Amino acid sequence: MDTHQKSVSRAATAVAGEAPQPNGSDQRRSAALGIALMAGSMLIIPSSDAIAKYLSGAHSAPFLSWARYVAALGFLLPVVAVAQWRSPEPLIAPGQLLPQIIRTAFLVSAMTLYYMAITHVPLADALGAYFVAPIVATLLATLILRERLDWRRLAAVGLGFGGALLVVRPGAETSSGTLIALASGALMACYLVMTRATAKASSPLSTLTLQLALGIAMLTPFVIFQWSMPNRQGIMLILLMGLISAASNLMTISAFRFAQVSTLSPLVYLELVGATALGLVIFGDFPAPATWAGIAVIVIAGLIVVAPRRKARSP
């Protein structure tokens, strides 16, 4: 079996069942696969956000989040049914329900606070505050998961955050909205760490299914009082948004089965690269020089993470 076939096999195993147990060169390949999955997820997420932004004129933020979860779950259920038929095991391992509830609560709370923040402050300010998430996640992973924090990962996180600031150029004033966005970023960091902590206990397919179901349950009380019926075009866009969301979340969850939080968290900044590219291609928004500089810094941060380490020379 060649290297490509082995990589595909490891990816399929991670999505469908138990995580592989790499060692030596296989461990390095697994980390590279985790980086590729995380980078791909961050680059396609802005497509879903762009659809949500387009629909936000007619629908509330809680409704759009709820509808995205419902659509994503609709796409995922047939896959889950086939997987359960082939391997009739419990969807969630015993003792994992509470950690998955806490993990999903972090995600739903983070996104809800973020939507609250952008109603009070400019989007740039909110994004600048929100992108503390990779830094907090890296530090939490060091304290809680005992991950090793070397200079490469620390430099990547710092550079990525600096690049994000160049892209969004937040204002200097600190308001309640900015503080809410900071809280959102901290909660997103907790979600990333919990995803890593629970990644090997359940398959990504099982984890995502429960995440979507719990998210729908948590958002339903808010949607009841903010219900709005989408038209035909809106339904099609919601379905597309759900498909993108399901794919990106599955890639993210799978990535944490292959690589550590401190390795993957700087790649969260790639979401800005995807958003910039999408704005340029679809909306014709040509980035300012500072934006291009920020993107370059983010790319450098990513290269620091993925660049192979030099082996120590033998004496």
Secondary structure, 3 states (H helix, E strand, C coil): CCHHHHHHHHHHHHHHCCCCCCCCHHHHHHHHHHHHHHHHHHHHHHHHHHHHHHHCCCCCHHHHHHHHHHHHHHHHHHHHHHHHHHCCCCCCCCCCHHHHHHHHHHHHHHHHHHHHHCCCCCHHHHHHHHCCHHHHHHHHHHHHCCCCCCHHHHHHHHHHHHHHHHHHCCCCCCCHHHHHHHHHHHHHHHHHHHHHHHCCCCCHHHHHHHHHHHHHHHHHHHHHCCCCCCCHHHHHHHHHHHHHHHHHHHHHHHHCCCCCHHHHHHHHHHHHHHHHHHHHHHHCCCCCHHHHHHHHHHHHHHHHHHCCCCCCCCC
